[in-house]
Amino acid sequence: MDQTLIQNLLERCGCPVYVFEESVLSERISLLRNALPDGTGLCFAVKANPFIGRFIQDLADRFEICSPGEMYICEQQGLDAQKYVLSGVHKDEASMRYAFEHGLCSGILTAESVNQFELLVSLAAEYGQKIRVMPRLTNGSQFGMEAEEVIELIRRCGELKDRREGAVVFAGIHYFSGTQKTSLKKHRRELAMLDDFIDRIREETGTEVPELEYGPGFPAMYFEGEEFDESAYLEEFSTLLAGMRNRLPVTVELGRGIAASCGSFLSRVADVKCNHGENYAILDSGIHHLTYYGQFMAMKHPVCEIWPPREGAAEDEAWNLCGSLCTFNDLLVKKLPVHDLKVGDVIIFKNTGAYCMTEGISLFLSRDLPAVAWVKKNGEIRLLRHAQPVWGLNSGMQS
Ligand SMILES: Cc1ncc(COP(=O)(O)O)c(C=O)c1O
């Protein structure tokens, strides 16, 4: 981010503020598309950043939607429902009815349990709508189902695919086993397992799996000193994917791999002090606004910049960056080297475009939620959310 943009953001949006940059996001998507085998679909997991779907609706093939809230967000943003993958371990009847009644079931619906499948089958009949269902295979967690149950549901789809009122079509297999996966060995194992499973489905049901929707959990690098050769990683992953025995269409479902790099979080130093020989900077944000996957007791130094930029060397000065909450845990970074940190300086935390802004304990201490801004390719700033007071949610005075 150049100096003028930072200045403009602070003037226009105040601080703290989450910022997402269109140029970085679209370049990131192009990079992924170029790295993955030709024809691989790209699905954006909305949970990673619910603000940006509308800006990438032409760049992503699908949007994975994991809760009623995410569904309403995508609907409000005007995303094409044919691109929806309505997923989620808890699909309640009321919100699924909403989806059927509002034309939001024209994409893919995942089934994470036999009960979910039965709910979808009965709603499809009641609303007279054809649906395309992807059973989710479990990785041994609470998500998805056992292989035998998936196979049984595929058989059921075989019986229901031509049902006059509300056909239920088997659309493929959904699989996601975890995030921030740096191990290619794990991908190799998983893709081999999926290959075997696809063979087994063919042998036991005579059905060809039409598609695989696979969440590889590509990692994002958040901290200084992390060594990761992403281009070698993507190249090898693509070789593994292209080398699957079963040549079927694959859609790669990604959250942080798409969105992390486009985001920055700007937070101002509100106070400084030295207690028992330790420098403390109190920021106008904290762990309620910013969380990092893999951060441990604030020991790791997130990739960040100080604004205004520093000229002096920082080796002899270390700052503990603390938040505004009344808990000893509200430490964002320990011993960050910064020269001459002052009240009013701004810390620009980088790579915060995924999860960082939604995973915090936002209601604790009833502090405002930060503003959210979008920076268009031409540098124009669009305020997506004003800072939001949340104290009213905690006052118990709403009725
Ligand atoms: C089903 C599913 N798909 C995709 C994702 C996105 O994961 P990531 O951000 O690691 O790409 C998640 C994350 O929890 C998920 O649960």
PDBQT file of the ligand as one rigid body, heavy atoms in Angstrom, charges set to zero:
ROOT
HETATM    1  C1  LIG A 401     -15.876 -27.253   3.899  1.00  0.00    +0.000 C 
HETATM    2  C2  LIG A 401     -14.787 -26.231   3.858  1.00  0.00    +0.000 A 
HETATM    3  N1  LIG A 401     -14.290 -25.869   2.671  1.00  0.00    +0.000 NA
HETATM    4  C3  LIG A 401     -13.326 -24.940   2.569  1.00  0.00    +0.000 A 
HETATM    5  C4  LIG A 401     -12.809 -24.337   3.679  1.00  0.00    +0.000 A 
HETATM    6  C5  LIG A 401     -11.752 -23.308   3.500  1.00  0.00    +0.000 C 
HETATM    7  O1  LIG A 401     -10.556 -23.673   4.082  1.00  0.00    +0.000 OA
HETATM    8  P1  LIG A 401      -9.239 -22.835   3.791  1.00  0.00    +0.000 P 
HETATM    9  O2  LIG A 401      -9.500 -21.455   4.272  1.00  0.00    +0.000 OA
HETATM   10  O3  LIG A 401      -8.187 -23.539   4.544  1.00  0.00    +0.000 OA
HETATM   11  O4  LIG A 401      -8.997 -22.875   2.311  1.00  0.00    +0.000 OA
HETATM   12  C6  LIG A 401     -13.288 -24.690   4.952  1.00  0.00    +0.000 A 
HETATM   13  C7  LIG A 401     -12.729 -24.076   6.163  1.00  0.00    +0.000 C 
HETATM   14  O5  LIG A 401     -13.083 -24.355   7.275  1.00  0.00    +0.000 OA
HETATM   15  C8  LIG A 401     -14.309 -25.664   5.037  1.00  0.00    +0.000 A 
HETATM   16  O6  LIG A 401     -14.833 -26.022   6.219  1.00  0.00    +0.000 OA
ENDROOT
TORSDOF 0
